[in-house]
Amino acid sequence: MAEAPDLSKAEITEILSNLNYPASGYEELIPIVHRELRRISGQIMWRERPGQDLQPTELVNEAYLRLTTMGNIKWQNRAHFFAVSARIMRRILIDRARALHAKKRGGLASCASLDEVVSGSLADPGRFIALNEALERLEKIDHRQATVVELRFFGGLTEAEIAQSLGISIGTVKGDWRMARAWLLCQLTLQS
């Protein structure tokens, strides 16, 4: 794939706002966003177990296919696009973890700490599923906090990008991140 020129956030937002469904304009978008999607998937896959058969490029390709078949989405800006992309990547990994977990036919493995899950290892599909289930419970209690975790953990967005995407202050993002981590840690500890 040819290297795309570096475009400003405003230029990317402009391209996104001009996209039409079905897939009209997406061929122009992929070379522009591929590098950032690859970076996000690389961060996610870095946490995966050694010997993982899914490679970052495959994750990007699968996410991109799902993006282009989602229907008519009115992209608000670049951050919105990457937030939706992060959610799709999360769903792909959850589907894979569930499939692996079903193969093992065992119960959910115990969870250690949120720091271990968030910073290190998605090697255990049971642990990853438990994190996802806790995140889904958090979403019912505080949707914004769950979204902050998803954007930061799965999307690799910075606090500033999350703030822009959600229309909140960076201080609110930091507070939501601290509260969500504490709540998730409590939930994961209770399950172990």
N, C-alpha and C positions, 0 to 999 in steps of 0.2 A: 504494500500500500504506500503510495506516495506521501511524503511528509506534508502535512497541511500547514499553511502559514499560521503564525500566531495571530489570533484576532483578539480584540478587546472583548470584555464581558458584554458591552453594549452591542458590538457587532454580532456576537453569538446570539444574544437576545433577539436582535432584529431577524436573523435567519430563522430562529425558532418561531417567532410570531408570524412568519410568512409560510410556515408549513401547512399543508393541507392533507387531509386523509382522502383516499388511501395512498399512502406512501409518497405523495408528491412532494418533492423537495428534500426527502430524507437522504437521497444519494449525495446531495451537497453537504448535508450535515455530518455524515459519518466520518469523513476524513478530519473534520474540524474537532469533533468531540472524542474521537477514538483514543487519543493520547490520555485525556483525563479519565475516561472510562477504564482504560487499561491500568492507570495509576490506582484508581479506586479498587478495581478487582485484584490488583497485585497486593494491596494492603489487606484485603479480605483473605486472599489465598495464602498470604504469609502466615496467617493464624491457623491454617489447615494443617492436618497431620502430614508428616513426611510421606512421600510416595503417593500423594493424592493424585488420582487419575484425571481430575478436572484441572485444566490449566487456566491461568488468567485470561488468555485470549479467547478460550472457549466460553468462559463465563461472560465476557463482553459480547461475544457473538450471540449467545443465547439471549442475553438481556436485550440486545439491540433488535433481535427478531421479535421478541415480545413487545417491545416499544412500538415497532412499526405496525403491529397488528392490533393495537389496543383500541383503535377508534379515534374519533376526532377529539383531540385534547387541545385546549387553548393554553399553550405554554406561557406562563407569566414572565419568566426570565430564565437565565442560565441556571441559577440555583434551583429553581423549580424542576427543571429538566433533570439535573443530577440527583435531586431528592427522589424523584420518581424512579430513576435508574437504580438508585441504592435500594429502594424498596423491592424492585424486581429482582435484583441480585440476591437480596435476602431470601425472597421466596424460592428462587432456584436452589439455593443452598439448603433451605429447610426441606424442600422436596427430596433432595439427595440424601440429607441426613435421615429423614424418615424412611427412605428406601433402604439405606444401610442398616438402620436400626431394626427394621422389619426382618431383614436377612438374619440378623443375630438372634432374633426372637427372645431377647432378654428384657428385663425391666429397665426402667431408666436408671442410668448410672448416677451415683450421688454427685452432687455439685460441691465443689470446694468453695472458692470465694469468687465474687464478681470480678475482682482484679485479675484472678487467674483466667477466668472465662474471657473477659474483655481484652486483656493484654496478651494472652498467650495462646491458648489451645482450643481449637475447635475439633481436636483429634477425636474426641468421644462424641459420636452422634447423639447419644442420650443426653449428654450435658448441653449440647447445642439446642436440642429440642426443648429441654427444660428452660433454657434461657429464652427461647422464642415464646414458650407458653407463658412465662412470667411477664415478658414484654407485652403480650396480648392482654393479660390481666391489667397491667399498668395502663394500657391504652384505654380501657374501659373506665378507669378511675381518673386519669389525667392524660388526655390525648396529647397535649403539647409536650409533656415530659417524655412520653414514649416516642414521639416524633424526634425530639432532640437526641435521644439515645440512638435511634435508627439512623439519623443523618450523620451523627458523629462516628458511630461504630461501623455501620455498614456502608455509609456514603463517603466517609473520609472527609467530610466538609469541615472547614474551620469554624470556630465560634462566630466569626464575622459573617461567613456565608450562611450559617444556620440562622443567625439573627436577621439577615436580609431576606432569606427565604420565608421565614415565619412572620416577618414584620414586627419583631420584638428587639429589645436592647441586648447587647452582649452580656450585660450583667444578669439579665433574666435567663439567658442561655446557660450561663455558668451556674446559676442557682438551680435551674431545672436539672442540669447534668448531675450536680451534687445530690439533690433530692432523689432523682431517679436511680442513681447508683446505690444509694443507701436502701431504698425500697426494694430494688432487685436483689441486693445482697441478702436482705432479710428473707425474701421469698425463696431464694435458692438455698439458704441455710436451713430453712424449715423443711425443705424437701429432702435434704440429705440425711 
